[in-house]
Amino acid sequence: MAIHMPRIIQTRQILKRSLSNGGSTPASMDIPKGYFAIYVGEQEKKRFVVPVSILSEPRFQELLHQSEQEFGYNNPMGGITIPCSEDVFTDIASRFGAF
């Protein structure tokens, strides 16, 4: 499996921008080192805390790209929002050992 370095760098930039927009919120205080919070859901958003290692996974990078296109970098929730159903996200994340 090839790792696409430009996509990983872009993914890290998205994460940094997201954290800088909402990094001082009380909810961010309960995130362990090496993890980050994302919001998932089509109607109502659910918060997940996932390891940063998931950022290197191509399928997750695709979800981040979709998030960038739909929501941009300034998210009112102060975090990354993934535009997919909870079921799809939990399936993808569990394949990579995020849970």
KOLROTI-286382 format. One record per residue: residue in three letters; residue number from 1; chain; x, y, z of N, C-alpha, C in turn. Coordinates in steps of 0.2 Angstrom, whole numbers, padded with zeros to 4 digits. Each point is the difference from the previous one (the first is absolute). Example, Ala and Ser with C-alpha at 12.3 -4.5 7.8 and 13.67 -1.06 7.14 Angstrom:
% KOLROTI-286382
  type  seq  mol    n.x    n.y    n.z   ca.x   ca.y   ca.z    c.x    c.y    c.z
   ALA    1    A   0066  -0028   0039  -0004   0006   0000   0004   0006   0000
   SER    2    A  -0002   0005  -0004   0004   0006   0001  -0004   0005   0003
END
This chain:
% KOLROTI-286382
  type  seq  mol    n.x    n.y    n.z   ca.x   ca.y   ca.z    c.x    c.y    c.z
   MET    1    A   0004  -0006   0000  -0004   0006   0000   0004   0006   0000
   ALA    2    A  -0001   0005  -0005   0004   0006   0000  -0002   0005   0004
   ILE    3    A   0004   0004   0003  -0002   0006   0004   0001   0006  -0004
   HIS    4    A  -0005   0004   0000   0000   0006  -0004   0002   0006   0004
   MET    5    A   0006   0002   0000   0003   0005   0004  -0004   0007   0000
   PRO    6    A  -0001   0002  -0006  -0004   0006  -0001  -0007   0000   0004
   ARG    7    A  -0003  -0006  -0001  -0007   0000   0004   0001   0000   0007
   ILE    8    A   0005  -0003   0003   0002   0000   0007   0001   0007   0002
   ILE    9    A   0004   0003  -0003   0002   0007   0002  -0006   0004  -0001
   GLN   10    A  -0004   0000  -0005  -0007   0003   0000  -0004  -0001   0006
   THR   11    A  -0001  -0007   0001  -0004  -0002   0006   0003   0003   0007
   ARG   12    A   0006   0000   0001   0003   0004   0006  -0002   0007   0000
   GLN   13    A   0000   0003  -0006  -0002   0007   0000  -0007   0001   0002
   ILE   14    A  -0004  -0004  -0003  -0007   0001   0002  -0001  -0001   0008
   LEU   15    A   0003  -0005   0002   0000  -0001   0008   0002   0006   0003
   LYS   16    A   0006   0002  -0001   0003   0006   0003  -0005   0006   0000
   ARG   17    A  -0003   0001  -0006  -0005   0006  -0001  -0006  -0001   0005
   SER   18    A  -0002  -0006   0000  -0006  -0002   0004   0001   0001   0007
   LEU   19    A   0006  -0002   0002   0002   0000   0007   0001   0008   0002
   SER   20    A   0003   0004  -0004   0001   0007   0002  -0006   0003   0000
   ASN   21    A  -0006  -0002  -0003  -0006   0004   0000  -0004  -0002   0006
   GLY   22    A   0001  -0006   0003  -0004  -0002   0006   0004  -0003   0005
   GLY   23    A   0007   0001   0000   0004  -0004   0005  -0001   0003   0007
   SER   24    A  -0003   0005   0002   0000   0003   0007  -0007  -0002   0003
   THR   25    A  -0004  -0004  -0004  -0007  -0001   0003   0001  -0005   0006
   PRO   26    A  -0005   0000   0005   0001  -0005   0005   0000  -0007  -0002
   ALA   27    A  -0004  -0002  -0006   0000  -0007  -0002   0007  -0002  -0002
   SER   28    A   0004   0004  -0002   0006  -0002  -0003   0005  -0002   0006
   MET   29    A  -0002   0002   0006   0004  -0002   0006   0000  -0007   0001
   ASP   30    A  -0005  -0004  -0002   0000  -0007   0002   0003  -0005  -0006
   ILE   31    A   0004   0003  -0004   0002  -0004  -0006   0007  -0002   0002
   PRO   32    A   0002  -0006   0000   0007  -0003   0002   0005   0002  -0005
   LYS   33    A   0006   0001   0002   0005   0001  -0005   0000  -0005  -0005
   GLY   34    A   0001   0002  -0007   0000  -0005  -0005  -0007  -0002  -0003
   TYR   35    A  -0005   0004   0002  -0007  -0001  -0002  -0002   0007  -0002
   PHE   36    A  -0006   0000  -0004  -0004   0006  -0001  -0007  -0001  -0001
   ALA   37    A  -0004   0005   0001  -0007  -0001   0000  -0003   0002  -0007
   ILE   38    A  -0005  -0004  -0002  -0003   0001  -0007  -0008  -0001   0002
   TYR   39    A  -0004   0004  -0004  -0007  -0001   0000  -0002  -0003  -0006
   VAL   40    A  -0005  -0005   0001  -0002  -0004  -0006  -0008  -0001   0001
   GLY   41    A  -0003   0000  -0006  -0007  -0001  -0001  -0003   0004  -0005
   GLU   42    A  -0006  -0002  -0003  -0003   0004  -0005  -0004   0005   0002
   GLN   43    A  -0004  -0001   0005  -0005   0005   0003   0003   0002   0007
   GLU   44    A   0000  -0004   0005   0002   0001   0006   0008  -0002   0001
   LYS   45    A   0004   0004   0002   0007  -0002   0000   0002  -0003   0007
   LYS   46    A   0004  -0005   0000   0002  -0004   0005   0008   0001   0001
   ARG   47    A   0003   0001   0006   0007   0001   0000   0004  -0006   0002
   PHE   48    A   0005  -0001  -0004   0004  -0006   0001   0007   0003   0001
   VAL   49    A   0004  -0004   0004   0007   0002   0001   0004  -0006  -0003
   VAL   50    A   0004   0001  -0004   0004  -0005  -0004   0007   0002   0000
   PRO   51    A   0004  -0006  -0001   0008   0001   0000   0002   0004  -0006
   VAL   52    A   0005   0004   0000   0003   0003  -0006   0003  -0004  -0005
   SER   53    A   0001  -0006   0002   0003  -0005  -0005  -0005  -0002  -0005
   ILE   54    A  -0007   0002   0001  -0005  -0001  -0005   0001   0005  -0006
   LEU   55    A   0004   0005   0001   0001   0005  -0005   0004  -0003  -0006
   SER   56    A   0003  -0005   0001   0004  -0003  -0006  -0004  -0004  -0004
   GLU   57    A  -0006  -0002   0002  -0004  -0005  -0004  -0003   0004  -0006
   PRO   58    A   0001  -0003  -0006  -0003   0003  -0006  -0008   0001   0000
   ARG   59    A  -0004  -0004   0003  -0007   0000   0000  -0002   0006   0005
   PHE   60    A   0004   0001   0006  -0001   0005   0004   0002   0007  -0003
   GLN   61    A   0005   0000  -0004   0002   0006  -0003  -0005   0002  -0005
   GLU   62    A  -0004  -0005  -0004  -0005   0002  -0004  -0006   0003   0004
   LEU   63    A  -0001  -0002   0006  -0006   0003   0004   0002   0007   0002
   LEU   64    A   0007   0001   0001   0002   0007   0002  -0001   0005  -0006
   HIS   65    A   0002  -0003  -0006  -0001   0004  -0006  -0007   0002  -0001
   GLN   66    A  -0005  -0005   0001  -0007   0002  -0001  -0002   0005   0006
   SER   67    A   0003  -0001   0006  -0002   0005   0005   0003   0007  -0002
   GLU   68    A   0006   0001  -0003   0002   0006  -0002  -0004   0003  -0005
   GLN   69    A  -0002  -0004  -0005  -0005   0003  -0005  -0006   0002   0003
   GLU   70    A  -0003  -0004   0004  -0007   0002   0003   0000   0005   0005
   PHE   71    A   0005   0000   0005   0000   0005   0005   0005   0005   0000
   GLY   72    A   0005  -0001  -0003   0006   0004   0000   0004   0000   0006
   TYR   73    A   0004   0004   0002   0004   0000   0006  -0003   0003   0006
   ASN   74    A  -0004   0005  -0001  -0003   0003   0006  -0007  -0003   0002
   ASN   75    A   0001  -0005   0004  -0006  -0004   0002  -0003   0003   0007
   PRO   76    A  -0007   0001   0000  -0003   0003   0006   0001  -0004   0006
   MET   77    A   0001  -0007  -0001   0000  -0004   0006   0007   0000   0003
   GLY   78    A   0005   0003  -0004   0007   0000   0003   0004  -0006  -0001
   GLY   79    A  -0002  -0004  -0005   0004  -0006  -0001  -0002  -0002  -0007
   ILE   80    A   0003  -0006  -0002  -0001  -0003  -0007  -0007  -0003   0000
   THR   81    A  -0004   0001  -0005  -0006  -0004  -0001   0000  -0004  -0006
   ILE   82    A  -0001  -0006   0001   0000  -0005  -0006  -0007  -0001  -0003
   PRO   83    A  -0001   0001  -0006  -0007   0000  -0003  -0001  -0007  -0002
   CYS   84    A  -0002  -0005   0005  -0002  -0006  -0002  -0004  -0003   0006
   SER   85    A  -0003  -0005  -0001  -0004  -0003   0006   0005  -0003   0005
   GLU   86    A  -0003  -0001   0006   0004  -0003   0006   0002  -0007  -0002
   ASP   87    A  -0005  -0003  -0003   0002  -0007  -0002   0006  -0001  -0005
   VAL   88    A   0000   0004  -0005   0005   0000  -0004   0007   0002   0003
   PHE   89    A   0000   0005   0004   0006   0002   0004   0002  -0005   0004
   THR   90    A  -0004  -0003   0004   0002  -0005   0005   0003  -0006  -0003
   ASP   91    A  -0003  -0002  -0006   0003  -0006  -0004   0007   0002  -0002
   ILE   92    A   0001   0006  -0003   0006   0002  -0002   0005   0000   0005
   ALA   93    A  -0001   0004   0006   0004   0000   0005   0002  -0006   0004
   SER   94    A  -0005  -0005   0000   0001  -0006   0004   0005  -0004  -0004
   ARG   95    A   0000   0000  -0007   0005  -0003  -0004   0007   0002   0001
   PHE   96    A   0001   0006   0002   0007   0002   0001   0001   0000   0008
   GLY   97    A  -0004  -0003   0004   0002   0000   0007  -0001   0006   0004
   ALA   98    A  -0005   0004  -0002  -0001   0007   0003  -0004  -0001   0006
   PHE   99    A  -0003  -0006   0001  -0005  -0001   0006   0002  -0006   0003
END
